[in-house]
Structures are given as structure tokens and as C-alpha cells.
């Protein structure tokens, strides 16, 4: 392989990473799949490949599907709620500005994809998100075109069982995050209440490696209580930064310069927030950077009291 061939791969790396991440919900696993795709690419001859993009997509998606099949067994024994690994998305895909690409990488939509079987998930993403035709998908997944149509049809039906998460305009995201932080810092919730859906839920992922609430919080009242009573004590001044993760404005909490919590949000069609996701599993935060200046570690971390109500645990 010459330098030009390596450059071809690098041109396609962002889209391959975007595809692998959407199939797997894990940055680490997606990086491994893309690296394995590169190794396979380096093992071919220049004159063997007529369509580099199609060849790379086929190898990448097949490897991702194989990894997902194995990962499903691991996730069934996962301690607590499993959330996708947060990911910086400023440069993901080309162009990421397409609405379908942006919406398909939100934390809420990634969780919707978890309901799909591996090949259903891959076929749905390739057709409805990356806009590949059935002929090319059939080659990538090594199934007939008719089978591809059935996979996509079943996937759509599964996805449509609940409201599709939306990508909110930047100004709406700004308004929500500002109101959220005001509630955390001051306990004042007037601005936040009108931006939260009445049936809002809060999910936390500690993976058994970090303290977190061990059940889903449901309803505006319970979620607001957690935000003001728990997070208000836990997040000290200067420990929270705002970043774009999963195509949305998110909050990153650091302690001594190390990220220990990421908070992302899911929006509905009317642009209220109906999902709040808190990721605390350190394995999923290794690629997220926090504040440049080390902060004093928080004295408390979000937990749950013995009676099941949100409380701070030492």
C-alpha cells in the first residue's frame, strides 16, 4: 500500500467511525473495529478494490456486527443501567451537519437502537441514516436484497414504538442547560420546569465501578428533587464544563482534573427534555476531557438512600 492508499482510508475514517459507533454504542469498540478495518485494508492489493468506500464499509459493518453479537452477552450481566459511551461529535461523519446523522447519534436514539438485533441495527443504519441502497446493503451484510428490506422494515417498526428523539436547535439546548445549571446552583427551578416534559426520566450508569442511583427516576417532581437536592450538593463551583457530546450540549463534571460524570439530554418533538442521562462508569469516560485547572474533588457523589429515594452517598 502506498501513501495515496493510506490517505484514501483516512478520508473515510470519520464515516467508518460514525458507522461503527452507531452499531456498537461504544467508542472503544468502534475504534477497535476501525483499526481492524485498516489492517484488513493494508492487507489488500491496490488492483483488488474497485470501490474503496464500499469495500471499507462492508468490512467495517461486518466486524461491528460480530462485535455487537458478543457484546450483547456482556450487557445482559451489566451492573445497573447500561448507557452508550459518550462521544465527542464535532468532527464525526462528513458532513455531520445532516439532520439524520445528528439525530442518530444522540444518547436517546442510541438507546432506541439497542432494541434491535445486530443485523437489523446495521441494515437500518445503512439504509435510513447513511442512505445506502438495498443492493449495496445486501453485499455488506451478505444477505439477499429481500432479506435487507425485511430487516429494515422490522427495525423501523421497533424504533417507532416510542417517540423518536429529536435534535434540538442550539438555542433551545442553550436555554435548557442554562436553566438546568441554575437549578443545580441555586435550587431555583422556575425556568427549568417549563422545559422539562412531565414524564421526564433520569437514567444513571455507574457500571458497578462508580456510585450512582440504581433505578430509573420518573416524573418531573422526582427528577427535579434529584437535580436540586443531590446535584446541588455534589457539583462544586468550577467543576462543571459544557461540551458537545452525542450531537448535543452536555455537561462534564471533573474532580482533580479527571472527568467523573457526563450528563446528556434527550429532546422531544415539542423540544422539551424527556430524558436525562448520567454516565459515571470510568471506563466510558476515559476519552472525555474535563477542565484544564484541577478542582477539588467533590465530597459527595449522587446515590440513593436505603429507602430508594435520591440522596447523596459518601
C-alpha positions, -999 to 999 in steps of 0.1 A, spaced: 0 0 0 14 34 -9 8 68 8 -21 76 -15 -39 44 -4 -34 53 33 -48 87 25 -79 71 10 -85 52 42 -81 84 63 -106 102 42 -132 75 51 -121 71 87 -147 96 102 -176 79 84 -164 44 94 -160 56 130 -195 70 128 -210 38 115 -191 16 139 -201 37 169 -238 37 160 -238 0 156 -219 -6 189 -227 23 212 -191 21 224 -162 44 214 -136 19 225 -152 -10 205 -157 13 175 -121 23 175 -110 -13 176 -133 -21 146 -120 8 126 -84 -3 134 -92 -39 123 -106 -25 91 -74 -6 85 -54 -37 90 -76 -56 65 -72 -27 41 -34 -28 44 -35 -65 36 -51 -60 1 -36 -51 -32 -44 -18 -49 -58 -36 -80 -81 -58 -60 -105 -30 -49 -127 -11 -74 -148 7 -49 -128 17 -18 -158 32 1 -180 2 -5 -152 -22 4 -143 -4 37 -180 0 47 -186 -38 41 -155 -48 62 -163 -23 89 -200 -32 93 -194 -69 93 -167 -66 120 -190 -43 140 -220 -67 138 -197 -96 150 -185 -75 180 -221 -65 188 -232 -101 189 -206 -108 216 -212 -76 235 -249 -84 239 -240 -113 262 -218 -90 283 -245 -63 286 -271 -87 299 -249 -91 331 -241 -54 333 -245 -39 368 -273 -13 368 -285 7 338 -263 4 306 -259 37 286 -239 42 254 -204 56 258 -205 94 254 -186 106 224 -173 139 211 -192 146 178 -178 178 165 -159 160 137 -179 128 135 -190 119 100 -188 140 69 -209 160 69 -223 157 104 -245 187 97 -271 164 81 -300 162 104 -304 124 101 -268 120 111 -271 143 141 -303 128 154 -290 92 150 -261 98 174 -280 113 203 -279 92 235 -317 88 234 -317 74 199 -287 52 206 -308 36 233 -336 31 209 -312 12 186 -303 -12 215 -337 -28 209 -327 -40 175 -310 -73 166 -274 -67 153 -282 -72 116 -314 -52 119 -295 -24 135 -268 -24 108 -293 -26 80 -314 2 94 -284 25 99 -270 18 65 -303 25 47 -322 51 68 -292 70 82 -263 66 57 -287 63 27 -273 32 11 -294 13 -14 -306 -22 -7 -283 -37 -33 -252 -23 -16 -265 -33 19 -271 -68 8 -234 -71 -2 -222 -55 30 -243 -78 52 -241 -108 29 -279 -113 27 -304 -110 -1 -320 -77 -10 -353 -91 1 -339 -100 34 -324 -65 37 -359 -50 32 -373 -72 59 -345 -63 83 -351 -25 77 -389 -29 80 -387 -48 113 -362 -22 126 -384 7 117 -414 -9 134 -393 -14 165 -379 21 165 -414 36 160 -427 20 192 -418 51 211 -414 88 202 -383 94 181 -358 116 199 -352 150 182 -321 171 177 -330 204 193 -317 237 178 -286 251 196 -305 280 211 -330 256 227 -302 234 241 -285 266 255 -317 276 272 -322 242 288 -286 238 300 -286 273 315 -319 266 333 -305 232 345 -274 247 359 -293 275 376 -314 248 393 -283 229 404 -265 260 417 -294 279 433 -322 254 438 -344 277 416 -365 256 392 -389 281 377 -370 283 344 -364 245 343 -399 233 349 -413 246 317 -385 230 297 -390 195 312 -415 170 299 -440 159 326 -429 123 321 -392 130 321 -369 102 332 -334 101 346 -310 72 340 -276 67 355 -248 43 346 -221 36 371 -214 1 358 -207 -11 394 -175 10 393 -188 43 405 -216 52 428 -249 61 411 -286 58 416 -296 22 410 -330 28 395 -347 50 369 -362 82 382 -395 90 366 -417 122 366 -409 159 368 -412 161 405 -388 133 413 -363 144 387 -363 180 399 -358 168 435 -327 149 424 -313 179 405 -317 204 433 -311 183 464 -284 159 452 -265 175 423 -267 209 440 -246 194 469 -223 173 447 -213 198 419 -189 223 434 -181 257 416 -157 253 388 -160 215 384 -186 216 355 -178 224 319 -200 224 288 -191 203 257 -207 189 226 -212 152 231 -235 129 211 -245 159 189 -258 179 219 -248 204 245 -237 183 275 -223 188 310 -189 173 320 -180 171 357 -144 169 368 -126 162 401 -89 169 403 -88 173 365 -103 139 359 -138 135 344 -161 115 367 -196 124 353 -211 133 320 -247 144 317 -266 144 283 -302 152 274 -329 138 251 -355 161 235 -390 155 222 -408 169 191 -420 199 212 -384 205 223 -389 197 259 -364 173 276 -378 139 284 -346 120 291 -316 129 313 -286 105 311 -258 105 337 -227 84 329 -203 77 357 -187 44 347 -150 55 345 -144 30 316 -168 51 295 -153 85 304 -116 78 296 -118 97 262 -137 127 276 -115 156 288 -126 180 316 -114 213 329 -78 223 324 -74 235 360 -76 207 386 -105 211 410 -110 199 445 -127 165 445 -164 166 455 -172 153 489 -203 135 477 -214 115 447 -250 110 435 -265 80 451 -297 66 466 -307 63 502 -318 29 517 -354 37 512 -349 42 475 -352 80 474 -325 101 458 -298 111 483 -261 118 484 -238 90 495 -203 93 508 
